[in-house]
């Protein structure tokens, strides 16, 4: 039953161009792992010295000492202090779908974890970053933090490690070439020059120029990289001569070194001035993007037909490229973004380009909103990619008093709040609803998000406003959906009579309409009302019709929710054969759209199903995995699911004994979400006994058996003894016994009889 182990964490592959830093690496390791046991180590240094790369390299080496992983929290693209907690949650693959908010959920999640957090680029959000790090260290004794910043966080117990530039090559012409090749700054120049030109090598002829150039650039990694990529068209001597002339203008020709920040600025200036006017325009305009951006974004905001300019900027290391799934994305180094912002301001383009960027994202969100529910996977992938930019636009509209446009943007993002950031959506709506004359959908969305948080207190005013405004404006569809949602909210609040009245009113309004969103909202409300009052026939009827219509239209979100209802009704009725197909299909859909609330509900439901079929070990693990999935989003267990889970836990505990149940439950809790879903769906996993055999168990694949195990299972079902099976397969009785123990473990069974019954169900196609 064990899934393949996967070390938790999100550290990127080791950064390219990481050179040397042996002293700093040893210092970080000693501080975080030594007897002193530092909880917080901060790498401090100016921009361009390679703090991020050093932190990632150090964390990669330390990760094996942290069972719950090493995680990179990137703050460079975070534009507001209020979003630091959201950035941390996103990095740890959590969701803020609780009423408590992201910081509280993060602290609750980390409380018993042994984790290394790398908090990168804290300087522009120093207060918020320091506050969160301090709270984490107080709440979670097993957490260690490695931060990077231009200044210390000033948190109690902080250990500061200054990050200097790279070691410089010694002065003088007599340094042997072999020794020069071991110098950190020279190694970086040679590596980046070879990557940029395709044929650069450090030789006796160019070594003096390279060494002088590295000294001239003060060993600053970013400056060295910007110079090295120019070896595609210039020799090292030509680069040195041109930079020396540039530095001479600033120092009156004196040989005295410039301050390091001025060295970096001058090197960037030199690289910038070598660009064409078109490349310069694109570079300075890119600073308006808060996070990653695509070619389409660049052509819409910076300049039409900008591909060649963008490609050239990437080649020159002025823009960073990273692929996200099948999409080429780009971003600016934080130092380059600061430089580009200064150039944009000097060009007098700042406001114009900022508003062009805002218009671009507002229009994208508006035009995609209507079809988002029917193309949800594609839409969410785009929103996940662009969320930092969309948040920046939202903040710009709100800060400039354009409240109506900000509210439009928040409502256009409704599916993102529902599936990714519920509490953030609530906060955004609360900030704006009192500052504008909102339309009914804004109030409906506020109530919807409160229902998702199981927060009945947050639903009433919003949904009452939505109903009243819909009636006043004659929006029958919105009136019906608001009444239907209100009926669900009233059940959560313990008001079944009010719920029935709202549902009756919604049914009366919907009878006059032919509108899919209205119809499916009503069906969802009818199904949930049935679950609350125990009318399982009503649940089946409404959910089945809702499933049919959701499939026809491609509404995956509604489909997943209605499949949850359908499966739970069958479980509550004790019909295990009927329960399995909708639960399994629902989990597959929930995984496809990455809806974490639906995922935890369906993992729990499959745990209940496993308990009912006698697969006790599998049931305990699924219940443990569901609990982890539930806490990772901060969700409360659904009222109608809670008794089913309690019954399944009791059944499983009785079968395994308290100690056995706790061991299997804990094993499930330790599974990462992908592994838990794979186990629940019975997807193939690597086996030590040859290729896995996928055996359908009704609509669900069960934990697969290796080829030989499948043969043994079939012979067990025929009633053969171990000796007879061994004779049939030409293997020993001991080997047969080992295979049977493995089969029992994988399937969560306790007896040969259960194996036989399982094989019979496969043959019947159950």
GUGU-266835 format. One line per field, with one value per residue (C-alpha): residue in three letters; chain; x, y, z. Coordinates in pm, whole numbers. Example, Ala and Ser with C-alpha at 12.3 -4.5 7.8 and 13.67 -1.06 7.14 Angstrom:
residuo = c(ala,ser);
cadena = c(A,A);
u = c(1230,1367);
v = c(-450,-106);
w = c(780,714);
This chain:
residuo = c(unk,unk,unk,unk,unk,unk,unk,unk,unk,unk,unk,unk,unk,unk,unk,unk,unk,unk,unk,unk,unk,unk,unk,unk,unk,unk,unk,unk,unk,unk,unk,unk,unk,unk,unk,unk,unk,unk,unk,unk,unk,unk,unk,unk,unk,unk,unk,unk,unk,unk,unk,unk,unk,unk,unk,unk,unk,unk,unk,unk,unk,unk,unk,unk,unk,unk,unk,unk,unk,unk,unk,unk,unk,unk,unk,unk,unk,unk,unk,unk,unk,unk,unk,unk,unk,unk,unk,unk,unk,unk,unk,unk,unk,unk,unk,unk,unk,unk,unk,unk,unk,unk,unk,unk,unk,unk,unk,unk,unk,unk,unk,unk,unk,unk,unk,unk,unk,unk,unk,unk,unk,unk,unk,unk,unk,unk,unk,unk,unk,unk,unk,unk,unk,unk,unk,unk,unk,unk,unk,unk,unk,unk,unk,unk,unk,unk,unk,unk,unk,unk,unk,unk,unk,unk,unk,unk,unk,unk,unk,unk,unk,unk,unk,unk,unk,unk,unk,unk,unk,unk,unk,unk,unk,unk,unk,unk,unk,unk,unk,unk,unk,unk,unk,unk,unk,unk,unk,unk,unk,unk,unk,unk,unk,unk,unk,unk,unk,unk,unk,unk,unk,unk,unk,unk,unk,unk,unk,unk,unk,unk,unk,unk,unk,unk,unk,unk,unk,unk,unk,unk,unk,unk,unk,unk,unk,unk,unk,unk,unk,unk,unk,unk,unk,unk,unk,unk,unk,unk,unk,unk,unk,unk,unk,unk,unk,unk,unk,unk,unk,unk,unk,unk,unk,unk,unk,unk,unk,unk,unk,unk,unk,unk,unk,unk,unk,unk,unk,unk,unk,unk,unk,unk,unk,unk,unk,unk,unk,unk,unk,unk,unk,unk,unk,unk,unk,unk,unk,unk,unk,unk,unk,unk,unk,unk,unk,unk,unk,unk,unk,unk,unk,unk,unk,unk,unk,unk,unk,unk,unk,unk,unk,unk,unk,unk,unk,unk,unk,unk,unk,unk,unk,unk,unk,unk,unk,unk,unk,unk,unk,unk,unk,unk,unk,unk,unk,unk,unk,unk,unk,unk,unk,unk,unk,unk,unk,unk,unk,unk,unk,unk,unk,unk,unk,unk,unk,unk,unk,unk,unk,unk,unk,unk,unk,unk,unk,unk,unk,unk,unk,unk,unk,unk,unk,unk,unk,unk,unk,unk,unk,unk,unk,unk,unk,unk,unk,unk,unk,unk,unk,unk,unk,unk,unk,unk,unk,unk,unk,unk,unk,unk,unk,unk,unk,unk,unk,unk,unk,unk,unk,unk,unk,unk,unk,unk,unk,unk,unk,unk,unk,unk,unk,unk,unk,unk,unk,unk,unk,unk,unk,unk,unk,unk,unk,unk,unk,unk,unk,unk,unk,unk,unk,unk,unk,unk,unk,unk,unk,unk,unk,unk,unk,unk,unk,unk,unk,unk,unk,unk,unk,unk,unk,unk,unk,unk,unk,unk,unk,unk,unk,unk,unk,unk,unk,unk,unk,unk,unk,unk,unk,unk,unk,unk,unk,unk,unk,unk,unk,unk,unk,unk,unk,unk,unk,unk,unk,unk,unk,unk,unk,unk,unk,unk,unk,unk,unk,unk,unk,unk,unk,unk,unk,unk,unk,unk,unk,unk,unk,unk,unk,unk,unk,unk,unk,unk,unk,unk,unk,unk,unk,unk,unk,unk,unk,unk,unk,unk,unk,unk,unk,unk,unk,unk,unk,unk,unk,unk,unk,unk,unk,unk,unk,unk,unk,unk,unk,unk,unk,unk,unk,unk,unk,unk,unk,unk,unk,unk,unk,unk,unk,unk,unk,unk,unk,unk,unk,unk,unk,unk,unk,unk,unk,unk,unk,unk,unk,unk,unk,unk,unk,unk,unk,unk,unk,unk,unk,unk,unk,unk,unk,unk,unk,unk,unk,unk,unk,unk,unk,unk,unk,unk,unk,unk,unk,unk,unk,unk,unk,unk,unk,unk,unk,unk,unk,unk,unk,unk,unk,unk,unk,unk,unk,unk,unk,unk,unk,unk,unk,unk,unk,unk,unk,unk,unk,unk,unk,unk,unk,unk,unk,unk,unk,unk,unk,unk,unk,unk,unk,unk,unk,unk,unk,unk,unk,unk,unk,unk,unk,unk,unk,unk,unk,unk,unk,unk,unk,unk,unk,unk,unk,unk,unk,unk,unk,unk,unk,unk,unk,unk,unk,unk,unk,unk,unk,unk,unk,unk,unk,unk,unk,unk,unk,unk,unk,unk,unk,unk,unk,unk,unk,unk,unk,unk,unk,unk,unk,unk,unk,unk,unk,unk,unk,unk,unk,unk,unk,unk,unk,unk,unk,unk,unk,unk,unk,unk,unk,unk,unk,unk,unk,unk,unk,unk,unk,unk,unk,unk,unk,unk,unk,unk,unk,unk,unk,unk,unk,unk,unk,unk,unk,unk,unk,unk,unk,unk,unk,unk);
cadena = c(A,A,A,A,A,A,A,A,A,A,A,A,A,A,A,A,A,A,A,A,A,A,A,A,A,A,A,A,A,A,A,A,A,A,A,A,A,A,A,A,A,A,A,A,A,A,A,A,A,A,A,A,A,A,A,A,A,A,A,A,A,A,A,A,A,A,A,A,A,A,A,A,A,A,A,A,A,A,A,A,A,A,A,A,A,A,A,A,A,A,A,A,A,A,A,A,A,A,A,A,A,A,A,A,A,A,A,A,A,A,A,A,A,A,A,A,A,A,A,A,A,A,A,A,A,A,A,A,A,A,A,A,A,A,A,A,A,A,A,A,A,A,A,A,A,A,A,A,A,A,A,A,A,A,A,A,A,A,A,A,A,A,A,A,A,A,A,A,A,A,A,A,A,A,A,A,A,A,A,A,A,A,A,A,A,A,A,A,A,A,A,A,A,A,A,A,A,A,A,A,A,A,A,A,A,A,A,A,A,A,A,A,A,A,A,A,A,A,A,A,A,A,A,A,A,A,A,A,A,A,A,A,A,A,A,A,A,A,A,A,A,A,A,A,A,A,A,A,A,A,A,A,A,A,A,A,A,A,A,A,A,A,A,A,A,A,A,A,A,A,A,A,A,A,A,A,A,A,A,A,A,A,A,A,A,A,A,A,A,A,A,A,A,A,A,A,A,A,A,A,A,A,A,A,A,A,A,A,A,A,A,A,A,A,A,A,A,A,A,A,A,A,A,A,A,A,A,A,A,A,A,A,A,A,A,A,A,A,A,A,A,A,A,A,A,A,A,A,A,A,A,A,A,A,A,A,A,A,A,A,A,A,A,A,A,A,A,A,A,A,A,A,A,A,A,A,A,A,A,A,A,A,A,A,A,A,A,A,A,A,A,A,A,A,A,A,A,A,A,A,A,A,A,A,A,A,A,A,A,A,A,A,A,A,A,A,A,A,A,A,A,A,A,A,A,A,A,A,A,A,A,A,A,A,A,A,A,A,A,A,A,A,A,A,A,A,A,A,A,A,A,A,A,A,A,A,A,A,A,A,A,A,A,A,A,A,A,A,A,A,A,A,A,A,A,A,A,A,A,A,A,A,A,A,A,A,A,A,A,A,A,A,A,A,A,A,A,A,A,A,A,A,A,A,A,A,A,A,A,A,A,A,A,A,A,A,A,A,A,A,A,A,A,A,A,A,A,A,A,A,A,A,A,A,A,A,A,A,A,A,A,A,A,A,A,A,A,A,A,A,A,A,A,A,A,A,A,A,A,A,A,A,A,A,A,A,A,A,A,A,A,A,A,A,A,A,A,A,A,A,A,A,A,A,A,A,A,A,A,A,A,A,A,A,A,A,A,A,A,A,A,A,A,A,A,A,A,A,A,A,A,A,A,A,A,A,A,A,A,A,A,A,A,A,A,A,A,A,A,A,A,A,A,A,A,A,A,A,A,A,A,A,A,A,A,A,A,A,A,A,A,A,A,A,A,A,A,A,A,A,A,A,A,A,A,A,A,A,A,A,A,A,A,A,A,A,A,A,A,A,A,A,A,A,A,A,A,A,A,A,A,A,A,A,A,A,A,A,A,A,A,A,A,A,A,A,A,A,A,A,A,A,A,A,A,A,A,A,A,A,A,A,A,A,A,A,A,A,A,A,A,A,A,A,A,A,A,A,A,A,A,A,A,A,A,A,A,A,A,A,A,A,A,A,A,A,A,A,A,A,A,A,A,A,A,A);
u = c(0,299,332,672,850,895,1098,875,977,979,1343,1432,1705,2039,2095,2325,2642,2679,3047,3248,3107,3263,3308,2951,2805,2999,2888,2519,2545,2723,2469,2158,2279,2537,2502,2388,2093,2018,1650,1702,2001,1988,2220,2275,2433,2361,2179,2371,2601,2414,2233,1947,2173,2372,2054,1919,2251,2271,1909,1954,2239,2048,1710,1770,1778,1419,1159,886,1097,1280,1058,1142,921,995,902,1065,737,515,404,222,286,-62,33,341,130,-33,310,420,105,141,503,403,117,-150,-480,-639,-995,-1048,-1210,-899,-684,-352,-121,-322,-349,23,110,-133,11,375,321,435,650,1027,1080,1347,1199,1404,1251,1406,1430,1284,1420,1120,878,1111,854,596,857,1014,676,576,915,901,551,649,956,753,470,668,978,1075,1105,1434,1449,1717,1641,1801,1783,1980,1954,1888,1532,1610,1418,1519,1781,1876,2223,2349,2596,2729,2753,3050,3130,3321,3691,3896,4196,4529,4712,5012,5090,5256,4945,4949,4659,4556,4527,4347,4086,4003,3924,3549,3507,3708,3520,3188,3303,3436,3121,2883,3103,3110,2732,2685,2932,2944,3322,3490,3789,4025,4370,4714,4621,4302,4367,4507,4205,3961,4134,4143,3778,3671,3867,3721,3370,3450,3357,2985,2817,2544,2794,3025,2740,2630,2984,3048,2753,2905,3185,2949,3057,3354,3677,3748,4001,3744,3489,3751,3855,3498,3405,3729,3643,3297,3438,3699,3430,3288,3621,3804,4036,4159,4222,4034,3753,3396,3156,3023,2665,2801,3006,2692,2491,2763,2783,2408,2424,2691,2484,2176,2351,2460,2095,1899,1636,1364,1533,1578,1210,1100,1343,1232,862,896,926,546,497,485,568,606,485,443,520,152,170,486,336,17,185,535,541,370,593,838,956,1298,1363,1261,1475,1774,1724,1716,2035,2206,2097,1890,1566,1527,1334,1156,906,580,430,417,434,753,754,988,1078,1324,1593,1492,1799,1713,1351,1470,1694,1419,1179,1429,1469,1091,1053,1330,1156,832,641,565,197,113,270,129,-223,-169,-69,-377,-605,-450,-517,-856,-965,-824,-1011,-1335,-1341,-1253,-1487,-1805,-1651,-1419,-1650,-1666,-1288,-1184,-859,-722,-846,-701,-364,-356,-461,-205,61,-47,-182,95,26,-350,-311,-90,-354,-622,-415,-353,-724,-811,-530,-630,-994,-1125,-1334,-1585,-1315,-1146,-1477,-1530,-1187,-1255,-1582,-1423,-1179,-1459,-1346,-997,-1128,-1352,-1076,-754,-783,-1120,-1024,-837,-1147,-1355,-1108,-1104,-1483,-1515,-1272,-1471,-1838,-1878,-1701,-1912,-2266,-2217,-2430,-2600,-2329,-2068,-2290,-2372,-2001,-1938,-2208,-2080,-1729,-1867,-2055,-1734,-1570,-1863,-1911,-2287,-2236,-2069,-2349,-2665,-2613,-2446,-2709,-2995,-2848,-2805,-3170,-3303,-3095,-3175,-3546,-3511,-3315,-3525,-3233,-3433,-3135,-2929,-3231,-3277,-2907,-2893,-3200,-3058,-2727,-2917,-3097,-2761,-2636,-2946,-2890,-2531,-2672,-2920,-3234,-3405,-3738,-3571,-3374,-3694,-3857,-3560,-3545,-3917,-3870,-3571,-3770,-4056,-3824,-3626,-3943,-3966,-3604,-3397,-3049,-2779,-2605,-2941,-3058,-2739,-2727,-3082,-2997,-2696,-2913,-3177,-2912,-2750,-3085,-3160,-2833,-2899,-3247,-3173,-3392,-3156,-3399,-3405,-3025,-3001,-3257,-3108,-2745,-2799,-2967,-2697,-2422,-2582,-2614,-2267,-2110,-2296,-2176,-1826,-1879,-1615,-1653,-2024,-1965,-1718,-1951,-2254,-2057,-1959,-2330,-2422,-2150,-2226,-2595,-2510,-2268,-2529,-2775,-2522,-2511,-2137,-2164,-2357,-2123,-1793,-1830,-1934,-1674,-1393,-1503,-1539,-1186,-1046,-1231,-1125,-763,-795,-913,-707,-1007,-866,-1197,-1353,-1036,-1045,-1421,-1369,-1065,-1280,-1562,-1328,-1200,-1561,-1610,-1293,-1407,-1743,-1580,-1344,-1025,-929,-568,-659,-948,-726,-468,-729,-887,-543,-464,-803,-732,-403,-575,-847,-605,-395,-689,-815,-1158,-1417,-1556,-1896,-2184,-2333,-1991,-1886,-2104,-1995,-1627,-1681,-1852,-1573,-1306,-1484,-1520,-1156,-1033,-1225,-1072,-711,-704,-615,-240,-284,-536,-313,-13,-201,-376,-41,104,-182,-121,241,147,171,-150,-56,45,-276,-494,-296,-345,-717,-758,-538,-304,0,309,659,690,994,839,820,574,254,-71,-366,-681,-1012,-1229,-1558,-1502,-1201,-855,-740,-385,-217,-57,261,215,308,88,-208,-152,-136,-453,-646,-537,-633,-978,-996,-948,-598,-366,-18,130,-106,-32,342,310,103,348,669,761,813,543,751,743,368,325,534,318,-2,124,211,-136,-306,-95,-156,-530,-575,-727,-692,-783,-770,-1149,-1137,-890,-1126,-1425,-1229,-1125,-1486,-1600,-1343,-1473,-1829,-1713,-1841);
v = c(0,232,502,594,838,1188,1438,1735,2085,2326,2425,2485,2290,2420,2767,2796,2996,2916,2949,2885,3037,2757,2976,3106,2760,2615,2903,2854,2482,2529,2785,2587,2241,2297,2270,2632,2535,2878,2910,3203,3278,3584,3629,4002,4191,4441,4353,4153,3957,3626,3589,3394,3142,3096,3037,2782,2597,2589,2476,2201,2059,2083,1957,1592,1690,1822,1543,1790,1955,2269,2537,2858,3160,3427,3783,3974,3985,4054,4416,4463,4369,4216,3954,3812,3544,3456,3419,3183,2973,2953,2842,2563,2459,2558,2736,3015,2882,2928,3213,3258,3399,3292,3374,3171,2877,2889,2884,2599,2396,2447,2392,2028,2028,1999,2235,2461,2782,2995,3345,3532,3908,4047,4401,4581,4414,4401,4468,4220,3953,3994,3977,3656,3490,3579,3436,3115,3064,3114,2884,2605,2480,2243,2520,2677,2987,3093,3448,3681,4058,4375,4438,4216,4127,4217,3918,3779,3508,3608,3508,3740,3620,3896,3793,3966,3975,3683,3643,3852,3724,3842,4137,4073,3886,3581,3397,3047,2985,2669,2861,3151,2906,2824,3183,3235,3553,3420,3089,3274,3493,3194,2990,3269,3370,3011,2988,3321,3286,2909,2894,3106,2959,3109,3116,3267,3534,3658,3574,3916,4095,3860,3899,4279,4281,4076,4310,4613,4472,4417,4048,4130,3824,4019,4267,3985,3803,4116,4168,3802,3763,4036,3799,3695,4012,4153,4014,4031,4309,4512,4474,4581,4886,5006,4958,5123,5426,5436,5414,5676,5928,5888,5904,6164,5898,5797,5431,5444,5196,5316,5214,4868,4986,5240,4968,4763,5063,5161,4808,4799,5145,5016,4711,4930,5178,4898,4811,4938,5205,4942,4708,4994,5085,4726,4682,4993,4914,4560,4697,4748,4371,4271,3905,3670,3776,3623,3739,3828,4053,4222,4289,4429,4651,4734,4727,4533,4279,4276,3917,3996,4264,4031,3746,3979,4093,3729,3656,3947,3825,4140,3937,3593,3316,3030,2780,2715,2395,2465,2845,3049,3308,3592,3804,4068,4030,4261,4481,4506,4593,4882,5003,4973,5166,5451,5455,5449,5747,5935,5871,6022,5703,5567,5660,5579,5233,5154,5231,5038,4740,4788,4809,4496,4278,4429,4357,4003,3927,4084,3906,3568,3584,3480,3160,3085,2823,2631,2648,2637,2440,2674,2986,2884,2802,3153,3311,3110,3238,3602,3645,3881,4113,4100,4177,4476,4609,4560,4753,5032,5077,5077,5318,5563,5569,5374,5157,5046,4907,4740,4578,4464,4299,4125,3979,3876,3673,3486,3137,3210,3307,2998,2751,2921,3210,3228,3443,3687,3718,3790,4058,4222,4232,4367,4648,4753,4683,4984,5221,5172,5100,4729,4513,4196,3956,4117,4051,3701,3622,3747,3511,3222,3257,3263,2939,2781,2883,2732,3080,3135,3464,3610,3512,3680,4052,3984,3742,3958,4251,4030,3919,4271,4432,4154,4210,4586,4557,4273,4026,3706,3474,3646,3651,3276,3198,3423,3257,2912,3004,3158,2829,2653,2924,2895,2522,2591,2833,2576,2732,2454,2641,2947,2725,2562,2903,3033,2713,2735,3096,3002,2720,2959,3211,2945,2795,3099,3080,2875,2947,2692,2876,2934,2577,2416,2645,2540,2172,2208,2375,2102,1833,1995,2059,1690,1593,1822,1681,1321,1316,1095,1047,1423,1429,1159,1323,1674,1560,1322,1595,1843,1599,1543,1913,1999,1733,1866,2223,2143,2305,2110,2297,2222,1868,1795,1935,1745,1421,1473,1503,1196,981,1098,1016,661,621,748,496,213,152,104,-10,304,530,437,569,929,959,842,1059,1353,1310,1301,1621,1789,1700,1838,2180,2155,2219,2134,2147,1891,1681,1647,1567,1295,1146,1122,966,705,636,572,344,147,104,-26,-285,-416,-255,-130,-28,161,328,448,588,767,921,1039,1181,1356,1516,1657,1783,1945,2122,2244,2460,2538,2399,2272,1926,1939,1868,1587,1424,1429,1136,920,986,919,587,487,571,363,67,85,125,-185,-383,-272,-205,136,106,-28,242,519,387,367,700,867,708,863,1201,1192,1140,1441,1533,1384,1055,1046,1101,844,591,670,622,311,450,238,278,135,-222,-419,-727,-608,-387,-302,-454,-214,-399,-216,-224,-107,248,278,135,-28,-34,-231,-570,-682,-940,-1237,-1105,-1084,-1449,-1555,-1357,-1533,-1875,-1780,-1694,-2041,-2188,-2328,-2375,-2227,-2566,-2596,-2237,-2302,-2618,-2434,-2143,-2343,-2136,-2230,-2219,-1958,-1734,-1783,-1683,-1368,-1273,-1320,-1103,-833,-858,-826,-522,-347,-402,-337,-684,-927,-1266,-1485,-1470,-1097,-1153,-1407,-1174,-890,-1101,-1213,-850,-773,-1058,-928,-577,-436);
w = c(0,38,-224,-367,-139,-269,-71,9,-87,-378,-414,-780,-949,-831,-970,-1269,-1232,-864,-798,-482,-163,42,348,344,277,567,789,705,767,1099,1220,1124,1224,1496,1868,1887,1669,1520,1428,1189,967,741,444,417,130,-149,-466,-722,-488,-532,-198,-356,-526,-208,-8,-257,-269,111,150,-109,94,422,296,384,752,740,702,602,336,236,84,-102,-26,-287,-188,-477,-671,-368,-379,-47,314,342,84,261,430,99,-63,214,181,-196,-161,80,-150,101,35,237,236,610,801,1016,735,583,873,1123,884,810,1181,1246,959,1063,1435,1438,1122,1081,791,644,503,263,271,-21,-89,233,207,53,297,593,867,739,666,1011,1182,1002,1056,1424,1462,1282,1499,1817,1708,1538,1724,1441,1181,1074,852,607,487,234,263,212,586,889,991,1355,1488,1826,1787,1431,1309,1034,770,543,179,17,-354,-501,-425,-665,-863,-724,-880,-1098,-1421,-1267,-1143,-1301,-1538,-1351,-1024,-1190,-1318,-954,-863,-797,-1002,-1297,-1289,-1309,-1596,-1791,-1736,-1842,-2134,-2261,-2228,-2406,-2689,-2725,-2751,-2486,-2304,-2051,-2210,-2156,-2410,-2240,-1875,-1782,-1933,-1761,-1423,-1458,-1560,-1256,-1029,-1205,-1141,-772,-792,-817,-975,-1157,-1301,-1410,-1583,-1771,-1894,-1976,-2213,-2430,-2531,-2808,-2997,-2801,-2662,-2290,-2359,-2554,-2273,-2018,-2222,-2268,-1903,-1789,-2003,-1847,-1493,-1577,-1663,-1312,-1126,-1331,-1463,-1118,-1046,-714,-704,-708,-432,-517,-572,-824,-994,-1046,-1163,-1407,-1547,-1597,-1758,-1996,-2087,-2131,-2357,-2589,-2653,-2951,-2878,-2917,-2669,-2424,-2445,-2382,-2091,-1903,-1956,-1824,-1470,-1455,-1430,-1066,-1131,-1424,-1767,-2111,-2462,-2510,-2205,-2333,-2675,-2521,-2262,-2383,-2763,-3043,-3214,-2925,-2964,-3111,-2849,-2566,-2702,-2721,-2361,-2250,-2443,-2268,-1918,-1864,-1852,-1694,-1871,-1697,-1835,-1652,-1791,-2166,-2140,-2174,-1896,-1814,-1512,-1404,-1142,-857,-916,-1285,-1202,-984,-1264,-1525,-1300,-1278,-1656,-1708,-1476,-1654,-1987,-1852,-1934,-1587,-1557,-1919,-1911,-1565,-1683,-2007,-1793,-1572,-1877,-2022,-1717,-1643,-2001,-1991,-1669,-1794,-2128,-1980,-1680,-1862,-1996,-1702,-1546,-1875,-1937,-1575,-1605,-1870,-1690,-1353,-1510,-1658,-1329,-1129,-1368,-1363,-1011,-893,-1186,-1136,-765,-850,-1092,-830,-578,-829,-900,-530,-438,-713,-607,-905,-675,-933,-1159,-863,-766,-1125,-1119,-788,-917,-1247,-1035,-857,-961,-834,-490,-483,-563,-454,-207,-37,260,35,-182,128,239,-105,-122,232,147,-160,-92,132,-110,-422,-536,-597,-818,-691,-805,-578,-275,-402,-436,-82,47,-166,-24,332,263,136,463,655,806,832,1013,705,467,588,516,182,52,180,-15,-323,-314,-255,-528,-776,-722,-752,-1077,-1220,-1231,-1190,-1243,-974,-742,-777,-725,-419,-268,-337,-175,115,174,210,445,664,704,812,1067,1199,1048,848,827,678,443,317,260,61,-143,-226,-336,-553,-716,-796,-965,-1154,-1302,-1533,-1652,-1894,-1764,-1680,-1391,-1225,-1277,-1149,-845,-759,-804,-576,-311,-341,-303,0,164,115,281,575,643,539,226,25,-266,-314,-306,-572,-799,-782,-794,-1087,-1291,-1192,-1288,-1628,-1703,-1570,-1791,-2095,-2041,-1915,-1573,-1380,-1052,-1024,-1148,-866,-600,-727,-747,-381,-296,-498,-344,11,-33,-140,152,396,252,286,-90,-142,-503,-596,-400,-565,-924,-839,-564,-791,-1082,-845,-713,-1064,-1152,-827,-902,-1255,-1134,-814,-589,-247,-58,-291,-272,105,99,-159,16,329,124,-22,328,435,136,213,573,454,227,495,355,700,637,322,505,790,551,342,651,765,421,413,749,620,304,515,748,455,344,692,607,853,796,628,868,661,607,973,1093,799,879,1250,1170,929,1186,1450,1214,1110,1465,1568,1280,1332,1703,1844,1782,1429,1342,1472,1279,949,1007,1073,758,562,722,606,239,15,-162,-501,-342,-137,-443,-638,-360,-341,-715,-717,-975,-1067,-856,-898,-771,-675,-838,-1195,-1380,-1199,-1319,-1322,-1221,-1249,-939,-1075,-1195,-967,-1010,-687,-555,-837,-803,-967,-1242,-1021,-736,-973,-1075,-709,-628,-904,-777,-421,-557,-711,-361,-411,-114,-98,-195,-494,-604,-577,-788,-1051,-1077,-1014,-707,-341,-73,109,-200,-233,130,72,-229,-32,253,-3,-161,177,261,-73,-67,303,356,645,494,185,178,114,-172,-325,-289,-445,-744,-790,-793,-1064,-1277,-1236,-1329,-1001);
